[in-house]
């Protein structure tokens, strides 16, 4: 069976499924009195770090999609404004209303992008240095 593309919804679902299995095994170990080891503690810390990094990436990706949507709305608003100029008295009002709607939507998406970029920044601050950066600092 083919492996899902890295970063795709299928690969994220597969990763989540493996993590659920891992947590289930660890919970069973703890319930059976198996104490945490240095390795399981480090694995847990690494998994938490990876989750924060995935959240940061998801917020950044979402912000970029919002900016793309805002650009599309601004282009559509401009097209409606041009159509209003060419429509004369006929449908000019309808095109102006549509242009206003698309400008409002562009602003809404730009605001959502700003929120997502802030959330990505917050995730980055919570996660601290990246795993690779920590390793280089130790070397």
C-alpha positions in Angstrom: 0.0 0.0 0.0 1.3 3.5 -0.9 2.4 5.8 1.9 0.4 9.0 2.2 2.2 12.2 1.2 4.0 13.9 4.1 1.9 16.7 5.5 -1.3 15.4 3.9 -4.5 14.8 5.9 -3.9 11.1 5.4 -0.4 11.2 6.8 -1.6 13.3 9.8 -4.3 10.8 10.5 -1.8 7.9 10.3 0.5 9.8 12.7 -2.4 10.4 15.1 -3.4 6.8 15.0 0.2 5.7 15.8 0.3 8.2 18.7 -3.0 6.9 20.0 -1.6 3.3 20.0 1.6 4.6 21.7 -0.4 6.4 24.4 -2.7 3.3 24.9 0.4 1.1 25.5 1.9 3.6 27.9 -1.3 3.9 29.8 -1.4 0.1 30.1 2.2 0.1 31.3 1.4 2.7 34.0 -1.8 0.8 35.0 0.4 -2.4 35.4 2.9 -0.5 37.7 5.6 0.0 35.1 7.3 3.2 36.2 8.3 5.9 33.7 11.8 5.5 32.4 14.2 8.2 31.2 13.4 7.0 27.6 9.6 7.2 28.1 9.9 10.7 29.6 12.1 11.9 26.8 9.7 10.3 24.2 6.7 12.1 25.9 8.6 15.4 25.9 9.6 15.0 22.2 6.0 14.1 21.2 4.7 17.2 23.0 7.3 19.3 21.2 6.3 17.8 17.9 2.6 18.5 18.6 3.3 22.1 19.2 5.4 22.3 16.0 2.5 20.8 14.0 0.1 23.3 15.6 2.4 26.2 14.7 2.6 24.9 11.1 -1.1 24.5 10.8 -1.7 28.0 12.0 0.8 29.4 9.5 -0.7 27.3 6.7 -4.2 28.6 7.7 -3.0 32.2 7.7 -1.5 31.9 4.3 -4.7 30.4 2.9 -6.7 33.3 4.5 -4.3 35.8 2.7 -4.8 33.9 -0.6 -8.6 34.1 -0.1 -8.3 37.9 0.7 -6.4 38.4 -2.5 -9.1 36.6 -4.5 -11.8 38.6 -2.9 -10.0 41.9 -3.7 -9.6 40.8 -7.3 -13.2 39.9 -7.5 -14.2 43.3 -5.9 -12.1 45.1 -8.5 -13.8 43.1 -11.3 -17.2 44.1 -10.0 -16.1 47.7 -9.7 -15.0 47.6 -13.3 -18.3 46.0 -14.3 -20.2 48.7 -12.4 -18.3 51.4 -14.4 -19.2 49.7 -17.7 -22.8 48.8 -16.7 -23.9 52.4 -16.7 -27.2 52.9 -15.0 -28.4 49.3 -15.6 -26.7 47.0 -13.1 -24.1 49.3 -11.6 -25.7 49.2 -8.1 -25.7 45.4 -8.0 -22.0 45.3 -9.0 -21.1 48.0 -6.4 -22.9 45.9 -3.7 -21.0 42.8 -4.8 -17.7 44.7 -4.7 -18.5 46.0 -1.2 -19.3 42.4 -0.1 -16.0 41.1 -1.5 -14.0 43.9 0.1 -15.6 43.1 3.5 -14.7 39.4 3.0 -11.2 40.3 2.1 -10.9 42.2 5.4 -12.4 39.3 7.3 -9.8 36.9 5.8 -7.0 39.4 6.5 -8.1 39.6 10.2 -8.3 35.8 10.4 -4.8 35.6 8.9 -3.5 38.0 11.5 -5.1 35.9 14.3 -3.6 32.7 12.9 -0.1 34.2 12.5 -0.4 35.3 16.2 -1.4 31.8 17.2 1.5 30.4 15.3 3.8 32.8 17.1 2.3 31.8 20.4 2.8 28.1 19.6 6.4 28.8 18.7 7.0 30.6 22.0 5.4 27.8 24.0 7.5 25.2 22.2 10.8 26.9 22.7 13.8 25.9 20.6 13.2 23.3 17.9 14.5 19.7 18.5 17.3 20.1 16.0 18.3 23.5 17.5 18.4 22.0 20.9 20.7 19.2 19.7 23.0 21.7 18.0 23.2 23.7 21.2 24.3 20.6 23.1 26.9 19.6 20.4 
